[in-house]
Amino acid sequence: MKHTVFCRKLAAVFICLSAGLFCACTDKQSSESPVRYGFAHVTGKISGTLPFEINEKTGRITSFFANPLLDENEHTTYLQKDGTFALDIPVICASIGYLNFEFHDQIGIYLAPNEETKVNIFFDEKGKPHIDMVSNSDFTSEDAINILSTFIEFWMAPPPEERVEIPSPEEYFTEVMERIEKMEGMVKKHTELSEYTRQYIINSLKLEHFAVILLFDYEGMMRIRYRNAHRDANMDDFTPITPEKSYYAFLKNLDLNNPAHFGNGAYYRVLKAILADKILNIPPIGDMQIADWLKEVKAIIAEYTGADADLFYDMLAANAYAKQFEDENKPLSDKQKANIKKYYKNTAYVDVLLAKDKAVTKFAESPKPAVKETPAFNGTNGEMLMDAIVSGYKGKVVVVDFWATWCGPCLDAMKESEELKSEMQQKAVVFVYITNRSSPVGLWEKKVATLGGEQYYLKNDVEWTSISHSDKYGFDDVIPTYLLFDVDGELKHKITGYPGNAEMRKMIEGLLP
């Protein structure tokens, strides 16, 4: 199966917009905390004139969704012989994710703790599917069919023409705000979607694309802009301005107090960006009492975020613990557990963090995957970095897979390619996997523990960007992307989207001596 839906790089972790990893709380919860911990029940039936026979391969159904704090964003089930299926998915708020069928395009789906969503797909005599979704939300069947294509339309649209001059942080903010206004108009034209879903998409793109990717990384974006405008220039000669803290007043435009954001995966990436930002320099929570830690945090960011609600700061503290899980794969200390139980009146936070702690503790005790050390890097030349990685495998065909834990098509391709990798075990072929900090360390370690191959985790964002935007190897952050090198280390094929085992086998064998 060819994977024709690709994932754009997102600066944090859990969600691939073009692969359906996104979530949104309902307006019905706006007056109270949207955080609840429970299982979303998904049931459904496939009926009518089926254009396929139900078996283990065709009947596989996978759910992908943003599940803040839990990391558990993928669950799989199979169709029964009568066409029915069921999934119980742990969630902490009302969410929108997607279902990926082997026999049908991906569709959006509503999930909520302790609620049921029914998804029925009927194939008419011509084999055309008709989808009916029933849930306790404003998310409609039409939304389920069209939400993913709307996201893809935006993410795959060509970027606006960039000016040659490098804007100041203040000028850049104004530029981005103008782009947000245009984006809102673009999304509002999609009248096939409900108003609820159109507003959700606008919020997601504003939080994710414009805030996390563009505004938080001013220096990185200016390096890319300078390189695009001066292809022959030495990047060592360019040093972008480091924004003042006042630049972060852009956070006031994100309405971080809004509880309707809590089910939106993009909202959590904003929180993670705040916690990781070197200019804001928020301290780790460690063993501090949560109230004491928040006092320090508010002194740093309150004037820039405009956020003063307990909802925002409660979730920011929870994400500070999640950052420890993700960055260090480190369990909670006894002091941290006591602090969590003492501070949170909403036990959902306690249940989620302690459940995650158990999983991290268990995994911390298991053997770690073999990880290759990234070669020394000068910070600007991604081609040299890629050449250095490949040079370690001279005499072998090298298949480089750029992926992320949140990228549905990446994971689907890995599963599909298992048979091909097995065939190549006795041949001069090596599979190299490269990801970056957008994949949480803990979740990444779980994935690669059974994946095999040569694993590289790029901890420096500049490393990934320098490869992704290089002239020779660049793929503009669209994944999965594959680079195939011959036995002399020369790039022979660059493919975006998995082409299928047959085509990949043909390309690999064509490079073998």
Helices and strands as residue ranges (DSSP letters): E 7-8, G 17-19, G 27-29, E 38-48, E 60-64, E 74-78, E 84-91, E 95-101, E 107-111, E 116-123, E 129-134, H 141-155, H 169-188, H 195-205, I 206-215, H 218-229, G 235-237, G 245-254, G 259-261, H 265-276, H 290-305, H 310-328, H 334-343, H 347-364, H 382-391, E 397-402, H 408-416, H 418-423, E 429-436, H 441-448, E 454-458, H 461-468, E 478-479, E 481-485, E 491-496, H 501-509
